[in-house]
């Protein structure tokens, strides 16, 4: 049987299922290919935050200096494994060049607009498709356990306010009054009332069911290994389960994207930034408002009857091994600011590879010299947040429509 469609979407995470959804709504015949199961990658174990306020890119002034204190410490928020990798070295040079005021100021409104547009789409999708994923809009707190950290937080809050984001400064007492699960070590917090949260697993798997009902062919346990090419034009992909054909192909593969693009001679500056999470049964005292412990770079989110700690960034290539020291640092970082610590029960440990670009912006574009191949990658820690708007923008791009948001700053040729 010939497996042919209008569009192949490779990747079954938040970005991939949303891309398949919006294409199907435009009457494209779509095949969604995932090497594991739907939502088996980064969308599975992330912090489950939907955060327009997360508009500060990872590369920012002062980050390099701070990172140098961390990079070789096993339990630090940032860890870089030594690698003889020219692509990684080139990526870090570009990252360093982005750690300046001007690039940061350009990126903040882009991430803000993507986040806000996606938040609206989450609401639309929940209503239109009867999706249940514990969606709640209770805001987000960034909490500080040191006065030095709080001073840095104030500067960031002022900058975000200048870009139109709704953030407010709280004292330690005000933070505890708003969220009683915080303990007395918290000296202050920045609160954003725009943000929301909801189970990423329930959302992505729910969307997986929705797209099937819309006629999308979903192929799981199907790993793409290469291209089908005729006269230098790709017309399909090779997989471990045979060949698939399509007029147009979307790579929503996250950190694995450069493997396929390199076969076409195109370099995509995406590096895998490993993140960890620890999920347990919800204790008697748990936060109703998600928060991030700023000094430890650990996020804490209650998801239904479970509590999740998530965070850290580790550059170690496409390595999915669990590091016990880094897992413990996440637990410790969360416990430092939580009241009533209890021994965790029914614990699940997880790690995933976030696709990171050197300037902190995703890539949503056609591939140079291959106008029927599309990229939607580089969302870093915002893949869940940006999934709906990335899917909508990609569908508009493929359908030759004017995009809902400008794609100029998201093109690959900016590198």
N, C-alpha and C positions, 0 to 999 in steps of 0.2 A: 504494500500500500504506500502510495506517495504521500509524504507528509509536507504539504505545502500550505502557506498562509500569506496574508498581506505583510504582516510584521511578526518578527520573532523578538521577544523580550527575554534577555538572559539575566536571571537573578530573581529570586523569590522573596526578597525582603520588602521593607516598606516602600522603597522607591520603585521596585519592579512591579509589585502588585498594583500600585496606584497608576503606574504607566499603562499596564494592561487594561485597567478599568477605564481610564479616560479614552484610550484608543477604541475599546469596544463600544463605548457610548457614542463614538463617532462612526460606528458601523464598519470599522476595520475587522478583518478576520485575523485573530491574534493567537499565537502560540507562546506560552510562558514556560521557559525552561529553567529548572533549578537543579543543581547538582546534588542537593540533599532533599530535605522536606521544606515546604513553605514555612518561612520564619525560622530557619535553623541557623542563621548567621547572626550578625550584629543586632538585628531587630529582636532577637529572642531575649537577650539578657541585659539590655541597656537600662538606664535609669528611669525610663517611661515618662520623661518630662517632655512637654510640648511648650517650648520656651522662646517666644519672640524676644524676650529680654536678653537672651544669649546672643547678643549682636556683637560682642567684643570678639574679634578673631583670635585664634591661638597665637599667631605672631603679633606682638605688640611691643612698644618701647619698654625696655627693662627686662623682657623675658629672657634674653640671652644671658645677662648677668646672673639672674636668679637661677637659671637652668644649670649654669656651670657648677653651682653648689650641690646640685642633685644628681647629675647624670650618671655617676658611678656608684651611687648608694642604692643598695638592693631594695630598700623599703621607701624610697623617695617617690614623690608624685610623678617625676619624670625619670625614666631610665633608658639609656641608649646602649645597646649591646655592640661592642666593637665588631665591625664587619668590613671586609675588603670589597666594597661595593661602590663603583663610580657613580651609579645612579643615586644612591643615598647621599653621597658627598655633594653631588650637584644639587640635590633637593635641599640640603641644609644651607648651602650658599644662598639659594633663592629664599629660603625661610628667613635667614639673617637679614637679607635685603628688605624683607617685608616688615621687619620689626622696627618700623619708623612711623612717625606721626602721620605723614601724608598717606602711605598705603593703608594704614589702619583707619583713618578718617574716611577713605573711599569705601572700605569694606563694611563699616558699621551699618550704614543705611541699606546696603544690599541685603545683609543678613536679617536686619529688622523687617524689611518688606517681605522677604521670603517667609519668615516666621509668622508674621501677621496674616499673610494670605493663606498659609497652611492652616492656621488655627480656625479661620472661617470655613475652610473646606472640611476639616475634621467634623465640625458641627453639621455641615451640609450632608456629609456622608453618613453620619450617625442617624440623621433624620430620614434621609432618602432611602437608605438601605437597611434600616432597622438594626444597626450595628450596636451591640452592647459590649463595651470594653472598659467599664468603670471610669468613664470620662468625668472629670471634675475640674472646674476652674476656680481654684482656691489660691492662685498665685504661687510665688516661689520666694523663699528667703535665702539669701547668702549670709551665713553667720560667721562671726569672727571671734576668735578666742585670744587675740592679742591686740593691744592698742595700735601697734605698728601696722598690723594687717587691716584694722578698721580704717586707719588713715588712708591706706591705699584704696580701700573700698569706697571711701567718700569721693576720691578723685574719679574713680570709675563711674560712680553714680552720677556725678556732675556731668561727665562726658556723655553718658547715655541720655541724660535729661536734655542736653543740648540737641540731641538727635531725635527728640520727641518721644522717648520712651518713658513710661510712667513708673518711676522708682521713688521710694521714700526711705529716709534714714531713720532707724530705730535704735533706741538705747537698749541695753541688755534687758532691763525690766520690761520695756515695751515689747521686745521680741518674745520674752517668756509669757507675757500676757496674751499675745496673739497666738503663740504656740507653746502650750504648757509642757510639752515633751522635752523642751530645751532645759539644760541645767544652768547652774550659776557660773560656769566658766565662760559663758557667752557674754562678751562685753558690748556687743552691738550687732546690728544686721542691716542689710539692704533688702527691702521688700518690693517685689514687682507684682501688682495685682492683675496684670494681663495674662500671666502664664497659667497653664493647665497641666494635667497629667492624666494618664490612663494606660491600661495594660497594652503594651506594644504587641505582645503575643496574641491576645484576643483580637486586636485590631487587624493585624496582618493576616492571621489565619481566617478571620471573618471575611476580609476582603478577598482572600483566596477562594472562599466559597461563593462570594458574590460574582467574581469574574467567571467562574465556571458556569453559573446560572445565566450569565450574559453570552455564553457561547465560546468563551476562551478555552482553548485546549491547554491543559496544565500537565506538563511532563516533569515529574519529580524523579529523584535518583538518576538524573540524566546530566552527565558532565560534558560540557563542550570542550573539545580537544583541538579544533582547528577550523579552517575555512574551506568552503567550496568556492573555487575561483575560476572564472572563465574570462580570458582576455583582460586580466588584471582587475576584474570586477567581481567582488564577492556576491554570490547568489544564494548562499546558505551556509550551514555549519555542520561540521562533523561532530558526532558525540559517541559515547560509549554504547549508545542504543540505536545507532544508525544515523542517517543524514536527514537534515531538516532544511526545507527550502522556503525562501521568502524574498519579497521585493526589497524590504527594508529590515534592518536589524538594530536593536537597541542593546547596548551594553550597560546593564545596571548591576554590575558584578562587584561593586565595591573595590576592595583591595586587590582583587584578582584581575581587574581590568587590564593593567599593563601587559599581562601575559599574552592576551589575545591581540592587543594592538601592536605589540612588538613583532608579531608574525606578519603584520602588514607594513613593517618598517616605520611605525609611528610611535614615538615616545610620549607617554602620558605621565606627568610628574605626580604620581600618587604613591605614597608610602603607607604601609600598614602600621597603625598606632594601636597597640594592644591595650584593651581595657578589661577590667575584671569586675565581677559582681558576686555578691553573696546574698542569697535570698533565704528567708526563714519564716516560720510561722509567726504571725503577728503577736508581739508580746502585749501584756496588759497596758503598758504605756508606749504609745507609738504616735508619730506625728500625723496630724491631719493635713498640714501644709508641707509639701516637699521642701527640702532645704539642701544647701551645699555648704559643707564646712570648708571655708575658703582656704585656710592654711594647709589643710590636708588634701584638698581637691577631691573630696568624697561627697557624693550625692546620696541622700536618704529619701526614699519614697515608700509610702504605704500603698499597696496595690491589692485591693480586696482584703482577703484575710492573710496576706503575706507582707513582709517588710523586706525591702531591698537596700543594700549598700552597694554603691557602684562608683568606679573612678579609676584613677591613675592613667598614665600614658607610657607605654614601653615600645621602643622601636627595636624590633628584633627580626625583621623580615616576616615571612608568612609562617610564623611559628605559633601554634595553638596550644603549647604546653602550659599547664597551670603552675605558677610559681607560688609556693606556700608562703614565702616571706611577704610577697606583695599582697596576697589575700589577707594575711594577718594585719598588714598596715591599713587596709580598708576598714576592717572591723574595729581596729583601734581608733582610727580617725573619726569614725562615726560615734563610737562609745564615749569619746572625750567630751562631746557636747550634748549627749542624750541623758535624760533623767532615768532613774530606776533601771539600770542595766540588768538583764536577765541572761541566763545561759540560753543560747539560741537552740531551737529545736527544729528538726526536719529541714536541715540546711542543704542548700544546693549551691555549689561553687561553679563558676562559669567564666570564660574569657572569650573575647571576640576581637576581630581586627577592623578598626575603623579606617576608612580610606581618607587620608589626609593630603591636601594640596599645600604647597609652601606658602600661599598667601591667605589661606583660611577660607577661600570661597570654593563652592562646588564648580564642576564643569558640566554644562548642559549645552551640547553643540553637536554639529556634524563633524565627522572625522575628515581632516584635510585629504584631498584627492580621492576620497571615498564618500560621495554625497549620500549614499544609501545606508551608511553606517553611522550610528548616533551614540554619543556618550552621555551618561547621567551618573556621575560618580564624584568622589572627593567631598562628600558631605561631612566627613569627620564625625564629631559627636552629635551632629544634628540630622542624621539620616532619618530617624523616626519623625522628628519635628518637621522636616522639609519634604517628607515622602509625598503627601498629597499635592503640594504645589509643583514639585518636580515632575510628577506624573502628568499633571495638567499641562505644564509648559512643554513637555516632550510631545504630547499628543497634538498640541497646537503647532509645534514646529514641523512634525511629520505631515500634518494636514494643510501645511502652507498657510496658516492663519497668522494674523498679527498676535504676538504673544501677550498674555495677561500682564506680564512684567517684562521689562527689557532684558534681553539675554546678552547684551553687548559685553558686560563685565564678567560674564560666565563662559566666554569663549576660550577654547584651548590655545589660540594664537596669542594670548596675553603672556604666555611663558616664552 
